Amino acid sequence: MTNSSSTTTGKKNTKWHVLFGGFFGYMFDAVDILLLAVSMPVIIADLGISKADGGLLATSTMVGIGLSSIVVGWCADNYGRRKTLFWSLMLFSILTAAIAFTSTWFEILVLRFLAGLGLGGVWSIIVAYISETWPAKQRGRAASFVLSSFPVGAGLAAFLSYLIIPSYGWRALFLCGAGAIIAAVYFLIFVPESETWKKEKESRKNKSERVSISEIFSPELARNTVLATIVASFGLIGYWGCTTWLPLFLTQDRGLSLENMSLFFVVLNVGMFVGYNVFGVVADKVGRRTALIWSFIGTAITLPIYVSMTGEMALLIMGPVYAFFTAFVGLMGSYFPELFPTRVRTIGAGFCFNIGRGVSAFAPFAMGFIAQSYGLVTGIMICAVFFCLAGFMMFALPNIDGKKQPTAAQSNLEAQEGN
């Protein structure tokens, strides 16, 4: 009886460590990515580069993320979630901090690409951990809470830029990327390896057998893999196409100072944080797929309204409203892992999401060219079309919502933690 009680307590502790460790790990993932976006106006001016060259810096990060999805997912499914996540966090934190010591555009380009190789693993491993430690009826809100750390990280990046850039310059800002080391150490100390993953690996007849990327393209999984990748690609093209250029839009087109732009960005991310968590609860009530459709369509409607605003007060009010609907990344975090069995969960979910991020890599670069010819407002409004396409593509995916047949380990977990 004591052993059973201690085991249940241990599993409950594990899920909370996954929740909070995942929150801070993904928060630093956001800090790393958004440091570039909030410092973009200053980098362009300081290095004397074009908007297209600035967009290419963001593109190189996303290309690295897209390429890493296969490698990191393969490592996590074959060698464990915990060790792979630790090294992913360490890699991008060190390489981001190294940007502080660069002197040319090309050096930043290379470091952003290499950091992307570490960044790509964080989302996919964390959502797999959540799927394997939280009961199905709570996974929507758990995943959305953890991934709502992204707007927290984005707001933190904006606030740090407000404090650091005017006094110390944009290079000093990138030293903040080293903060991810804290999250890496937390996982190493407090978060054990996934029991579901360990049991699945032990069940393999050949202990040296390795999971293959080709398994997510097997007849029973290929359709979900392809469709989910298309949804992620459309959604993230829209997101990164507009997010990369919103700071420049606010300063150049709407005349905000760098300090005010940073504060506006913080407020915008407050709206996003609230949206993630509200949509997480909604997803557990009405279903993950339905919540994703509402999020995509809501974003497609509110983005054009936001960028058509001209007054500072109108931008301040409408910004959080638009950001509220951009909760789809958190919702994909609870939906995508359930499209795949434990054996290929990290590869499958990570492939769909991070290949989507890789494809979206060209959005900032393309929007930079469009902005040069037709203006930033036109470029950002085009992004709304991609949100709409993502919403419509969701109708082609299954309405799973945690109701598929669980593994034995998941059944035991839910029986012990269902209350």
KEKE-3310 file (N, C-alpha, C; in steps of 0.2 Angstrom, whole numbers, plus 5000, padded with zeros to 4 digits):
npx = (5004:5010:5020:5012:5006:5016:5021:5011:5011:5024:5022:5012:5020:5029:5022:5019:5032:5035:5026:5030:5044:5044:5037:5046:5057:5051:5048:5061:5064:5056:5061:5073:5070:5063:5071:5079:5069:5064:5075:5078:5075:5086:5097:5097:5098:5111:5120:5118:5110:5098:5080:5076:5088:5088:5077:5081:5090:5080:5075:5085:5086:5074:5075:5086:5078:5069:5076:5081:5071:5069:5081:5082:5070:5071:5082:5076:5065:5072:5083:5078:5068:5072:5087:5089:5082:5088:5101:5097:5092:5104:5112:5106:5105:5119:5124:5116:5119:5132:5131:5132:5146:5148:5152:5148:5135:5135:5141:5131:5120:5125:5126:5113:5107:5113:5109:5096:5095:5096:5084:5074:5070:5064:5050:5044:5048:5044:5029:5027:5031:5021:5010:5012:5012:5001:4984:4971:4960:4964:4974:4973:4973:4984:4995:4992:4995:5008:5014:5010:5019:5027:5022:5025:5039:5041:5036:5045:5057:5054:5053:5066:5073:5069:5075:5089:5094:5094:5104:5115:5116:5112:5119:5122:5110:5108:5115:5106:5100:5107:5100:5093:5100:5097:5084:5088:5096:5086:5078:5086:5089:5076:5066:5061:5065:5053:5040:5032:5038:5049:5044:5038:5050:5056:5047:5050:5055:5068:5080:5090:5084:5080:5070:5062:5062:5054:5043:5032:5027:5020:5006:4995:4998:5002:4993:4989:5001:5005:4994:4994:5006:5005:4995:5002:5012:5005:4999:5011:5018:5010:5011:5025:5028:5021:5024:5038:5040:5031:5037:5045:5035:5027:5036:5041:5030:5019:5025:5030:5041:5056:5056:5042:5037:5042:5035:5022:5023:5025:5012:5004:5008:5003:4990:4991:4995:4984:4975:4980:4978:4964:4959:4965:4957:4945:4948:4948:4935:4927:4934:4950:4952:4941:4943:4956:4952:4944:4953:4962:4954:4949:4961:4964:4954:4955:4969:4970:4962:4969:4981:4976:4973:4977:4979:4988:4982:4971:4979:4985:4974:4968:4979:4981:4969:4969:4981:4976:4969:4979:4982:4985:4997:4999:4988:4990:5000:4994:4986:4993:5002:4994:4990:4999:5007:5015:5028:5033:5030:5037:5045:5035:5025:5034:5040:5029:5026:5039:5044:5034:5038:5050:5047:5040:5051:5054:5045:5047:5058:5052:5041:5049:5054:5041:5037:5046:5042:5028:5024:5024:5011:5003:5011:5010:4996:4994:4997:4986:4978:4985:4982:4969:4968:4975:4965:4954:4960:4961:4949:4950:4957:4957:4945:4951:4954:4959:4952:4956:4961:4970:4987:4993:5001:4997:4983:4984:4990:4980:4970:4975:4977:4965:4956)
npy = (4994:5006:5007:5009:5021:5030:5029:5034:5047:5051:5051:5062:5072:5072:5076:5090:5095:5094:5103:5115:5116:5114:5126:5136:5132:5133:5147:5153:5149:5157:5169:5169:5168:5180:5190:5194:5199:5211:5218:5221:5233:5241:5234:5233:5247:5249:5240:5244:5237:5230:5228:5216:5209:5209:5201:5189:5185:5181:5171:5162:5157:5150:5140:5132:5127:5120:5110:5104:5097:5084:5077:5080:5075:5061:5058:5060:5051:5039:5039:5046:5058:5067:5069:5074:5085:5093:5095:5102:5114:5119:5121:5131:5142:5145:5148:5159:5169:5171:5179:5192:5195:5197:5205:5206:5205:5192:5184:5184:5178:5165:5161:5162:5152:5140:5141:5138:5125:5119:5125:5119:5107:5110:5113:5101:5090:5094:5095:5081:5076:5082:5075:5062:5063:5069:5068:5064:5072:5084:5088:5098:5111:5110:5109:5121:5130:5128:5131:5144:5151:5156:5169:5176:5175:5182:5195:5197:5198:5210:5219:5218:5223:5236:5240:5238:5240:5255:5259:5250:5245:5234:5222:5218:5214:5201:5193:5189:5178:5167:5163:5152:5141:5139:5133:5121:5115:5114:5104:5093:5091:5089:5083:5068:5054:5051:5039:5033:5033:5025:5012:5009:5008:4997:4987:4984:4971:4969:4976:4985:4991:5004:5019:5024:5038:5036:5029:5038:5040:5029:5019:5021:5032:5042:5051:5060:5065:5073:5082:5089:5095:5104:5112:5117:5124:5134:5141:5146:5152:5163:5168:5171:5179:5191:5194:5196:5208:5217:5225:5234:5240:5246:5256:5263:5264:5268:5277:5276:5277:5269:5264:5265:5256:5244:5243:5242:5230:5222:5223:5218:5204:5201:5200:5188:5179:5177:5173:5160:5152:5153:5147:5135:5129:5130:5121:5108:5108:5109:5103:5099:5101:5109:5121:5125:5128:5139:5148:5150:5156:5167:5175:5178:5187:5197:5202:5210:5221:5226:5231:5241:5251:5268:5277:5279:5275:5266:5256:5251:5246:5237:5228:5218:5211:5206:5197:5189:5179:5171:5158:5146:5139:5134:5126:5117:5110:5102:5094:5089:5079:5068:5063:5053:5038:5033:5028:5035:5048:5060:5062:5063:5073:5084:5084:5088:5101:5108:5107:5114:5127:5128:5129:5141:5149:5157:5167:5179:5184:5185:5194:5205:5209:5212:5222:5232:5235:5237:5241:5239:5237:5231:5219:5213:5211:5201:5190:5186:5179:5167:5162:5160:5150:5139:5137:5132:5120:5112:5106:5094:5086:5073:5072:5070:5073:5066:5055:5043:5026:5023:5020:5006:5011:5025:5023:5018:5029:5038:5032:5033:5047:5053:5061)
npz = (5000:5004:4995:4983:4986:4987:4974:4966:4972:4967:4954:4952:4957:4947:4936:4939:4940:4927:4921:4927:4924:4910:4907:4910:4902:4889:4889:4889:4876:4869:4872:4867:4853:4851:4855:4844:4835:4842:4843:4830:4822:4827:4824:4810:4807:4814:4807:4794:4785:4773:4774:4769:4771:4785:4788:4783:4793:4803:4796:4795:4808:4808:4798:4804:4815:4808:4802:4813:4819:4815:4819:4833:4837:4834:4842:4855:4855:4854:4864:4875:4883:4893:4893:4880:4879:4889:4882:4871:4876:4882:4871:4862:4871:4874:4861:4857:4867:4862:4851:4856:4854:4841:4825:4812:4800:4794:4803:4813:4806:4805:4818:4822:4814:4819:4833:4831:4828:4841:4847:4840:4846:4859:4860:4854:4863:4875:4874:4871:4884:4892:4886:4891:4904:4910:4913:4900:4900:4905:4898:4888:4894:4902:4892:4885:4896:4898:4886:4885:4890:4880:4875:4887:4888:4876:4880:4890:4883:4876:4886:4892:4881:4881:4893:4891:4878:4875:4884:4884:4872:4857:4856:4869:4874:4869:4878:4887:4883:4888:4899:4898:4902:4916:4915:4909:4919:4929:4923:4923:4936:4943:4935:4930:4919:4906:4911:4903:4890:4894:4897:4885:4877:4883:4880:4867:4856:4851:4859:4855:4844:4834:4833:4818:4806:4796:4800:4804:4792:4788:4782:4791:4798:4789:4783:4793:4797:4786:4784:4796:4796:4786:4791:4802:4795:4787:4798:4805:4795:4794:4807:4810:4799:4802:4815:4816:4810:4816:4827:4819:4811:4821:4825:4813:4804:4812:4821:4834:4848:4852:4865:4868:4859:4864:4876:4871:4865:4876:4882:4872:4872:4884:4882:4873:4882:4891:4881:4877:4889:4891:4879:4881:4892:4885:4875:4882:4885:4873:4863:4855:4841:4837:4845:4840:4827:4829:4835:4824:4814:4821:4823:4810:4807:4816:4815:4802:4806:4817:4812:4804:4812:4818:4828:4844:4856:4851:4845:4856:4863:4854:4851:4861:4859:4846:4849:4858:4851:4845:4850:4845:4844:4857:4857:4847:4853:4862:4854:4842:4848:4851:4839:4836:4841:4856:4853:4842:4845:4849:4837:4828:4832:4833:4820:4812:4818:4818:4805:4800:4806:4800:4786:4787:4789:4778:4777:4785:4777:4764:4767:4770:4758:4752:4760:4756:4744:4744:4757:4775:4781:4771:4769:4781:4782:4772:4779:4786:4778:4777:4790:4789:4780:4787:4797:4789:4784:4796:4796:4789:4797:4810:4824:4837:4852:4863:4865:4859:4859:4874:4879:4889:4900:4900:4903:4916:4922:4921:4928:4941:4943:4939:4947)
capx = (5000:5014:5023:5007:5004:5022:5022:5006:5013:5029:5019:5009:5026:5033:5018:5020:5039:5035:5022:5034:5050:5042:5035:5052:5061:5049:5049:5067:5064:5053:5065:5079:5068:5060:5077:5080:5063:5063:5081:5079:5076:5092:5102:5096:5101:5118:5124:5117:5108:5092:5075:5077:5094:5086:5072:5085:5092:5075:5074:5091:5084:5068:5078:5089:5073:5065:5081:5083:5065:5070:5087:5080:5064:5074:5086:5071:5061:5077:5087:5075:5066:5076:5094:5089:5079:5094:5106:5094:5092:5111:5115:5103:5107:5126:5125:5112:5124:5138:5129:5135:5153:5149:5154:5146:5129:5136:5142:5124:5117:5127:5124:5105:5105:5115:5105:5089:5096:5094:5078:5068:5068:5061:5042:5041:5049:5039:5022:5027:5031:5014:5005:5014:5012:4995:4978:4969:4955:4967:4980:4973:4974:4991:4999:4992:4998:5016:5016:5008:5026:5030:5021:5028:5045:5041:5035:5051:5062:5053:5055:5073:5076:5068:5080:5096:5097:5096:5110:5121:5117:5108:5123:5122:5103:5108:5118:5101:5099:5110:5096:5090:5104:5093:5079:5091:5098:5080:5075:5091:5088:5069:5061:5064:5063:5046:5039:5028:5043:5054:5040:5038:5056:5057:5043:5053:5058:5075:5082:5094:5080:5079:5064:5064:5057:5049:5037:5027:5024:5017:4999:4990:5000:5005:4989:4989:5008:5005:4989:4996:5012:5002:4992:5007:5016:5001:4998:5017:5020:5006:5013:5031:5027:5019:5027:5045:5039:5027:5041:5046:5028:5025:5041:5041:5023:5015:5029:5031:5048:5058:5054:5035:5036:5044:5030:5016:5024:5023:5005:5002:5009:4999:4984:4992:4995:4977:4972:4983:4975:4957:4958:4967:4951:4940:4949:4946:4927:4923:4938:4956:4951:4936:4947:4961:4948:4942:4959:4965:4949:4949:4967:4963:4949:4958:4975:4969:4959:4974:4986:4973:4973:4983:4981:4992:4977:4968:4984:4986:4968:4967:4984:4979:4963:4972:4985:4971:4967:4985:4983:4985:5003:4997:4983:4994:5004:4990:4983:4998:5005:4988:4990:5005:5008:5021:5035:5035:5027:5041:5046:5029:5023:5040:5041:5024:5027:5045:5044:5030:5042:5056:5044:5038:5057:5055:5040:5050:5062:5047:5038:5054:5053:5035:5037:5050:5038:5021:5024:5023:5004:5001:5014:5007:4989:4994:4998:4979:4976:4988:4978:4962:4970:4976:4959:4950:4963:4959:4943:4952:4961:4952:4943:4953:4953:4961:4947:4958:4963:4977:4992:4992:5004:4992:4977:4986:4991:4973:4966:4978:4977:4959:4953)
capy = (5000:5012:5008:5011:5028:5034:5029:5039:5054:5053:5053:5068:5077:5073:5080:5097:5097:5094:5109:5122:5116:5116:5133:5141:5130:5136:5154:5155:5147:5163:5175:5168:5170:5187:5195:5196:5203:5217:5222:5221:5240:5244:5230:5236:5254:5249:5237:5247:5231:5231:5225:5209:5205:5208:5196:5183:5183:5177:5165:5157:5153:5145:5135:5128:5124:5115:5104:5100:5093:5076:5075:5080:5070:5055:5057:5060:5044:5033:5040:5049:5065:5072:5071:5077:5092:5097:5098:5107:5121:5122:5123:5137:5147:5147:5151:5165:5173:5172:5185:5198:5196:5197:5211:5207:5202:5185:5180:5183:5173:5158:5159:5161:5145:5135:5141:5135:5118:5118:5128:5115:5102:5111:5112:5094:5086:5097:5093:5074:5075:5083:5070:5056:5064:5072:5064:5066:5077:5090:5090:5104:5117:5109:5111:5128:5134:5128:5135:5151:5154:5160:5176:5178:5176:5187:5201:5198:5200:5217:5223:5218:5228:5243:5242:5236:5243:5262:5261:5246:5242:5228:5216:5216:5211:5194:5189:5187:5171:5162:5161:5145:5136:5138:5128:5115:5112:5112:5097:5088:5089:5088:5080:5061:5052:5049:5032:5030:5031:5019:5006:5008:5006:4991:4983:4982:4964:4970:4981:4989:4993:5011:5022:5028:5044:5033:5027:5043:5040:5023:5020:5023:5039:5047:5057:5065:5069:5078:5087:5093:5099:5109:5117:5121:5128:5140:5145:5149:5157:5169:5171:5174:5184:5197:5195:5198:5215:5221:5231:5239:5243:5251:5262:5266:5266:5272:5283:5275:5277:5262:5263:5264:5250:5239:5243:5240:5223:5218:5223:5213:5198:5199:5197:5182:5174:5176:5169:5153:5149:5153:5142:5128:5127:5129:5115:5103:5107:5108:5099:5103:5103:5115:5127:5127:5132:5146:5152:5152:5161:5174:5178:5180:5192:5203:5205:5216:5227:5229:5235:5247:5256:5273:5280:5275:5271:5261:5251:5248:5242:5231:5223:5212:5208:5201:5192:5184:5173:5168:5153:5140:5135:5130:5121:5111:5106:5096:5090:5085:5072:5063:5060:5048:5033:5034:5026:5040:5054:5066:5063:5065:5080:5088:5085:5093:5108:5111:5108:5121:5132:5128:5132:5148:5153:5161:5172:5186:5186:5187:5200:5210:5211:5215:5228:5237:5237:5239:5244:5234:5235:5226:5213:5210:5209:5195:5185:5184:5174:5160:5160:5158:5143:5135:5136:5128:5114:5109:5102:5088:5082:5069:5075:5065:5075:5062:5049:5037:5020:5025:5014:5003:5016:5030:5020:5017:5036:5042:5029:5036:5054:5056:5065)
capz = (5000:5004:4988:4978:4987:4985:4967:4964:4973:4963:4947:4953:4957:4940:4931:4941:4938:4919:4920:4928:4920:4903:4906:4910:4896:4883:4890:4886:4869:4866:4873:4862:4846:4851:4855:4837:4833:4846:4842:4823:4820:4829:4820:4803:4807:4816:4803:4788:4781:4771:4778:4767:4775:4792:4787:4782:4800:4806:4792:4796:4814:4807:4794:4809:4819:4804:4801:4819:4821:4813:4823:4840:4838:4833:4848:4861:4855:4855:4869:4881:4883:4897:4891:4874:4881:4892:4878:4867:4880:4883:4864:4860:4876:4873:4855:4857:4870:4858:4847:4859:4853:4834:4822:4806:4798:4792:4810:4817:4802:4806:4825:4822:4811:4824:4838:4829:4829:4848:4848:4837:4850:4865:4859:4853:4869:4881:4872:4872:4891:4894:4884:4894:4912:4912:4911:4894:4901:4908:4893:4884:4898:4904:4886:4884:4901:4897:4880:4886:4892:4874:4876:4893:4885:4871:4883:4894:4878:4874:4892:4892:4876:4884:4899:4890:4872:4876:4889:4883:4865:4856:4857:4876:4875:4867:4883:4891:4880:4892:4905:4897:4906:4922:4914:4908:4925:4932:4921:4924:4943:4946:4930:4928:4912:4905:4912:4897:4885:4896:4896:4877:4875:4886:4877:4861:4856:4850:4863:4851:4839:4834:4829:4811:4804:4790:4803:4804:4785:4787:4779:4796:4800:4784:4781:4799:4797:4780:4785:4802:4794:4782:4796:4806:4790:4786:4804:4807:4790:4796:4814:4810:4794:4805:4822:4815:4807:4820:4830:4814:4809:4826:4825:4807:4801:4817:4824:4841:4850:4853:4872:4868:4855:4868:4881:4867:4864:4882:4883:4866:4874:4890:4878:4871:4888:4893:4876:4878:4894:4890:4874:4884:4895:4880:4871:4886:4885:4866:4859:4853:4834:4837:4848:4835:4821:4832:4836:4817:4811:4825:4822:4803:4807:4821:4813:4798:4810:4821:4808:4801:4817:4817:4835:4849:4860:4847:4844:4863:4865:4849:4851:4865:4857:4841:4852:4862:4847:4843:4855:4841:4846:4863:4856:4843:4858:4865:4848:4838:4851:4851:4832:4835:4847:4861:4850:4837:4847:4848:4830:4824:4834:4832:4813:4810:4820:4817:4798:4799:4807:4794:4780:4789:4789:4772:4778:4787:4771:4759:4770:4770:4751:4750:4763:4753:4738:4745:4763:4780:4782:4766:4770:4787:4781:4769:4784:4788:4773:4779:4796:4787:4776:4792:4800:4785:4784:4802:4795:4786:4802:4814:4830:4842:4858:4869:4865:4856:4864:4877:4880:4896:4905:4900:4907:4924:4925:4922:4934:4948:4944:4936:4952)
cpx = (5004:5018:5019:5006:5010:5023:5017:5008:5019:5027:5016:5015:5029:5029:5018:5027:5039:5032:5027:5040:5049:5040:5041:5056:5058:5048:5055:5068:5061:5058:5071:5076:5066:5066:5079:5075:5063:5069:5082:5079:5083:5098:5102:5100:5109:5122:5123:5115:5101:5087:5075:5082:5092:5081:5076:5088:5087:5074:5079:5089:5079:5071:5082:5084:5070:5070:5082:5077:5066:5076:5085:5075:5067:5078:5081:5067:5066:5081:5084:5073:5070:5083:5094:5086:5085:5099:5103:5094:5099:5113:5112:5105:5114:5127:5121:5117:5130:5137:5132:5142:5154:5150:5151:5139:5129:5137:5135:5120:5119:5125:5117:5103:5107:5111:5098:5090:5095:5087:5072:5066:5064:5053:5040:5043:5045:5032:5022:5027:5024:5009:5006:5014:5005:4989:4975:4964:4958:4973:4980:4975:4982:4996:4998:4995:5006:5018:5014:5014:5029:5028:5024:5036:5046:5041:5042:5057:5061:5055:5062:5076:5075:5073:5087:5098:5099:5103:5116:5121:5113:5112:5122:5115:5104:5111:5112:5098:5102:5106:5093:5094:5100:5088:5082:5093:5092:5078:5080:5091:5081:5065:5064:5062:5056:5045:5036:5033:5048:5050:5039:5044:5058:5053:5045:5056:5065:5077:5086:5091:5079:5073:5066:5059:5052:5043:5031:5024:5021:5010:4995:4992:5001:5000:4989:4996:5008:5001:4991:5002:5010:4999:4997:5011:5011:5000:5005:5020:5016:5009:5020:5032:5026:5023:5034:5045:5035:5031:5043:5040:5026:5030:5041:5035:5019:5018:5030:5039:5050:5056:5046:5033:5037:5038:5023:5017:5023:5016:5001:5002:5005:4992:4985:4992:4988:4974:4974:4979:4968:4956:4960:4961:4946:4941:4947:4938:4924:4927:4944:4955:4947:4940:4952:4957:4946:4948:4962:4960:4949:4955:4966:4959:4952:4964:4974:4966:4964:4979:4983:4972:4979:4984:4984:4987:4973:4973:4985:4980:4967:4972:4983:4973:4965:4976:4981:4970:4973:4987:4984:4991:5002:4992:4986:4998:5000:4987:4987:5000:5000:4987:4995:5005:5015:5028:5037:5032:5031:5043:5040:5026:5028:5041:5035:5025:5033:5046:5040:5034:5048:5053:5042:5045:5057:5050:5043:5054:5057:5044:5043:5054:5047:5034:5041:5046:5031:5020:5022:5016:5002:5004:5011:5000:4989:4994:4991:4977:4979:4984:4972:4963:4971:4969:4954:4953:4962:4953:4944:4956:4955:4951:4945:4951:4954:4956:4950:4960:4970:4981:4991:4995:4999:4986:4978:4987:4984:4969:4968:4977:4970:4956:4957)
cpy = (5006:5013:5011:5019:5032:5034:5034:5046:5056:5055:5060:5074:5078:5077:5088:5099:5098:5101:5115:5122:5117:5123:5137:5139:5134:5144:5156:5154:5154:5169:5175:5170:5177:5192:5198:5201:5210:5221:5223:5228:5243:5240:5232:5243:5253:5246:5239:5241:5233:5227:5217:5205:5204:5202:5189:5181:5179:5171:5160:5153:5148:5139:5130:5124:5119:5109:5100:5096:5085:5074:5074:5075:5063:5053:5056:5053:5038:5033:5043:5056:5070:5074:5075:5085:5096:5099:5103:5114:5123:5124:5130:5143:5150:5151:5158:5171:5175:5178:5192:5200:5196:5204:5212:5203:5194:5181:5179:5178:5166:5156:5158:5154:5140:5135:5138:5128:5115:5120:5123:5109:5103:5110:5105:5089:5088:5094:5085:5072:5076:5077:5063:5057:5067:5068:5068:5072:5084:5092:5096:5110:5116:5111:5118:5132:5134:5132:5142:5155:5158:5167:5180:5180:5181:5194:5202:5201:5208:5221:5223:5223:5235:5245:5242:5240:5251:5263:5257:5243:5236:5222:5213:5212:5203:5190:5186:5180:5165:5160:5154:5140:5134:5133:5122:5111:5110:5105:5092:5086:5086:5084:5073:5059:5050:5041:5029:5028:5025:5013:5004:5005:4999:4985:4981:4975:4965:4976:4987:4992:5001:5014:5025:5033:5041:5031:5032:5044:5033:5024:5023:5030:5044:5053:5062:5069:5074:5083:5092:5097:5105:5114:5121:5126:5135:5144:5149:5153:5164:5173:5174:5179:5191:5199:5198:5206:5219:5227:5236:5243:5248:5257:5266:5269:5270:5277:5282:5275:5270:5260:5261:5258:5244:5238:5240:5232:5219:5218:5218:5206:5196:5196:5190:5177:5172:5171:5161:5149:5148:5147:5135:5125:5125:5122:5108:5102:5106:5104:5103:5105:5109:5121:5129:5131:5139:5151:5155:5158:5168:5178:5181:5186:5198:5206:5211:5222:5230:5233:5241:5252:5261:5276:5276:5271:5266:5255:5247:5244:5236:5226:5217:5208:5203:5196:5187:5178:5169:5162:5146:5136:5131:5124:5115:5107:5101:5092:5086:5079:5067:5060:5054:5044:5035:5033:5031:5047:5060:5068:5066:5072:5085:5089:5090:5100:5111:5112:5114:5127:5133:5131:5140:5152:5158:5167:5179:5188:5189:5193:5206:5213:5214:5221:5234:5239:5240:5241:5238:5232:5230:5219:5209:5207:5202:5189:5182:5179:5167:5158:5157:5151:5138:5132:5131:5121:5109:5104:5095:5083:5078:5073:5071:5067:5070:5056:5043:5032:5022:5018:5012:5008:5022:5029:5020:5024:5039:5039:5032:5043:5057:5061:5071)
cpz = (5000:4998:4983:4979:4985:4978:4964:4966:4969:4956:4947:4953:4951:4936:4933:4939:4930:4918:4921:4925:4913:4902:4906:4904:4890:4883:4887:4879:4866:4867:4868:4855:4846:4852:4849:4834:4836:4845:4834:4820:4821:4825:4813:4803:4809:4811:4795:4783:4778:4775:4776:4770:4782:4792:4787:4789:4804:4802:4793:4803:4812:4803:4799:4813:4815:4803:4807:4821:4820:4818:4830:4841:4838:4840:4854:4861:4855:4861:4875:4880:4887:4895:4884:4875:4884:4887:4873:4870:4881:4876:4862:4865:4875:4866:4854:4861:4866:4853:4849:4857:4845:4832:4815:4805:4797:4799:4813:4813:4804:4813:4826:4820:4816:4830:4837:4829:4836:4849:4846:4841:4856:4865:4859:4859:4874:4880:4873:4880:4894:4893:4888:4902:4914:4909:4905:4895:4904:4903:4889:4888:4900:4898:4885:4889:4900:4891:4880:4889:4886:4874:4882:4891:4880:4875:4887:4889:4876:4880:4893:4887:4878:4889:4896:4883:4872:4879:4886:4876:4864:4857:4865:4878:4874:4873:4888:4889:4884:4898:4904:4900:4913:4921:4912:4914:4929:4930:4923:4932:4945:4941:4928:4921:4912:4906:4906:4891:4887:4895:4889:4875:4877:4883:4870:4861:4856:4854:4860:4845:4839:4830:4823:4810:4799:4793:4803:4797:4783:4785:4785:4799:4795:4783:4787:4799:4792:4782:4791:4800:4790:4786:4799:4801:4789:4792:4806:4802:4792:4802:4813:4804:4797:4811:4821:4813:4811:4824:4825:4812:4814:4826:4819:4804:4806:4822:4831:4842:4851:4860:4872:4864:4860:4873:4877:4866:4870:4883:4878:4869:4881:4887:4876:4876:4890:4888:4876:4883:4894:4885:4877:4888:4890:4876:4875:4886:4878:4861:4856:4846:4834:4840:4843:4829:4823:4833:4829:4814:4815:4824:4815:4803:4811:4818:4808:4802:4814:4817:4804:4806:4816:4824:4840:4854:4857:4846:4851:4865:4860:4849:4855:4863:4851:4844:4856:4858:4844:4847:4851:4843:4852:4862:4852:4848:4862:4860:4844:4841:4851:4844:4831:4842:4850:4857:4846:4839:4846:4841:4826:4825:4832:4824:4810:4812:4818:4809:4796:4800:4802:4788:4781:4789:4784:4773:4780:4781:4766:4761:4769:4763:4749:4754:4760:4747:4739:4752:4768:4781:4777:4767:4776:4786:4777:4773:4786:4784:4775:4786:4794:4784:4782:4796:4796:4784:4790:4801:4792:4791:4807:4821:4836:4849:4864:4870:4862:4861:4867:4878:4887:4901:4905:4904:4914:4926:4926:4927:4941:4949:4941:4941:4953)
residu = (MET:THR:ASN:SER:SER:SER:THR:THR:THR:GLY:LYS:LYS:ASN:THR:LYS:TRP:HIS:VAL:LEU:PHE:GLY:GLY:PHE:PHE:GLY:TYR:MET:PHE:ASP:ALA:VAL:ASP:ILE:LEU:LEU:LEU:ALA:VAL:SER:MET:PRO:VAL:ILE:ILE:ALA:ASP:LEU:GLY:ILE:SER:LYS:ALA:ASP:GLY:GLY:LEU:LEU:ALA:THR:SER:THR:MET:VAL:GLY:ILE:GLY:LEU:SER:SER:ILE:VAL:VAL:GLY:TRP:CYS:ALA:ASP:ASN:TYR:GLY:ARG:ARG:LYS:THR:LEU:PHE:TRP:SER:LEU:MET:LEU:PHE:SER:ILE:LEU:THR:ALA:ALA:ILE:ALA:PHE:THR:SER:THR:TRP:PHE:GLU:ILE:LEU:VAL:LEU:ARG:PHE:LEU:ALA:GLY:LEU:GLY:LEU:GLY:GLY:VAL:TRP:SER:ILE:ILE:VAL:ALA:TYR:ILE:SER:GLU:THR:TRP:PRO:ALA:LYS:GLN:ARG:GLY:ARG:ALA:ALA:SER:PHE:VAL:LEU:SER:SER:PHE:PRO:VAL:GLY:ALA:GLY:LEU:ALA:ALA:PHE:LEU:SER:TYR:LEU:ILE:ILE:PRO:SER:TYR:GLY:TRP:ARG:ALA:LEU:PHE:LEU:CYS:GLY:ALA:GLY:ALA:ILE:ILE:ALA:ALA:VAL:TYR:PHE:LEU:ILE:PHE:VAL:PRO:GLU:SER:GLU:THR:TRP:LYS:LYS:GLU:LYS:GLU:SER:ARG:LYS:ASN:LYS:SER:GLU:ARG:VAL:SER:ILE:SER:GLU:ILE:PHE:SER:PRO:GLU:LEU:ALA:ARG:ASN:THR:VAL:LEU:ALA:THR:ILE:VAL:ALA:SER:PHE:GLY:LEU:ILE:GLY:TYR:TRP:GLY:CYS:THR:THR:TRP:LEU:PRO:LEU:PHE:LEU:THR:GLN:ASP:ARG:GLY:LEU:SER:LEU:GLU:ASN:MET:SER:LEU:PHE:PHE:VAL:VAL:LEU:ASN:VAL:GLY:MET:PHE:VAL:GLY:TYR:ASN:VAL:PHE:GLY:VAL:VAL:ALA:ASP:LYS:VAL:GLY:ARG:ARG:THR:ALA:LEU:ILE:TRP:SER:PHE:ILE:GLY:THR:ALA:ILE:THR:LEU:PRO:ILE:TYR:VAL:SER:MET:THR:GLY:GLU:MET:ALA:LEU:LEU:ILE:MET:GLY:PRO:VAL:TYR:ALA:PHE:PHE:THR:ALA:PHE:VAL:GLY:LEU:MET:GLY:SER:TYR:PHE:PRO:GLU:LEU:PHE:PRO:THR:ARG:VAL:ARG:THR:ILE:GLY:ALA:GLY:PHE:CYS:PHE:ASN:ILE:GLY:ARG:GLY:VAL:SER:ALA:PHE:ALA:PRO:PHE:ALA:MET:GLY:PHE:ILE:ALA:GLN:SER:TYR:GLY:LEU:VAL:THR:GLY:ILE:MET:ILE:CYS:ALA:VAL:PHE:PHE:CYS:LEU:ALA:GLY:PHE:MET:MET:PHE:ALA:LEU:PRO:ASN:ILE:ASP:GLY:LYS:LYS:GLN:PRO:THR:ALA:ALA:GLN:SER:ASN:LEU:GLU:ALA:GLN:GLU:GLY:ASN)
# end
